[in-house]
Amino acid sequence: MNLIPPLPGWDGLHPLIVHFPIALLLVAPMFVIAALVFRSMARAFLIAAFSLMVFGSIATWIAVGTGDSASDVAEHARVSGGQAAGAQAVIDQHEDLAQTTRTIFSVLTVLFGLVVFVPLAARRRFEGVAGATVTLAFLSLYTGGLVFLVNTAHQGGRLVHEFGVRATMTPVQKSGGIQLQAQGLEDEREEAAREQAAMVGHVAPVVRVPAAPAGAEPAGPAGGSARGGTPVAGAGVKSGGGAY
């Protein structure tokens, strides 16, 4: 029994990656606030916050890349009913927000790195009123980035729960291993089942011939007896018209 599941393809990786930037980037400002409250441990909290921002920003790049591949699969899938236009609009909005969010947090992470490490490089403590003012200004900018992050996550949730768009990972046997491929919508399996049912419906039905009753003589060609052969015209009649 294999306890390690096979890794999905790039387009099927999006559901596994997308939660990392959300969690990391939401938690990071809590460490910044902790640095303002606990001044004796401010440097440790700020470095921890910066580390979370770095990993969260990297995760946004991976999430956007895998999301682009997953959206290509979703665009080829069908949405039941009249929801296709609505789903496509949400996909486009989700992509635009995700790209904007990636850019915002990449810039914010660089700025916060300057705030944290420039004073360290200059061997100066970044504290007091000036340090608190700069930190609060950064938190204001960061809050604006969180609005984009949460909105991006909300649109992604709509795609899954409102329109049923999923990156379903289906194991496919390929060259001795298992490769996981992403599918767009969960109704693809239903479509395959309907096609299979249609193929089965075109198979010619089997005709069953009822069995002859017990003791009955099977019928031969042209209504004659199978045992006596085909009756011959004029059999049993003399050529002169008299019977034998």
Buried (B, 14 or more C-beta within 10 A) or exposed (E): EEEEEEEBBBBBBBBBBBEBBBEBBBBBBEBBBBBBEEEEEBBEBBBBBBEBBBBBBBBBBBBBBBBBBBBEBBEEBEBEEEBBEBBBEBBEBBBEBBBBBBBBBBEBBEBBEEBBBEBEEEEEEBBEEEBBEEBEEBBEEBEEBBEBBBBBBEBBEBBEEEBBBBBBBBEEEEEEEEBBBBBBBEBBEEEEEEEEEEEEEEEEEEEEEEEEEEEEEEEBEEEEEEEEEEEEEEEEEEEEEEEE
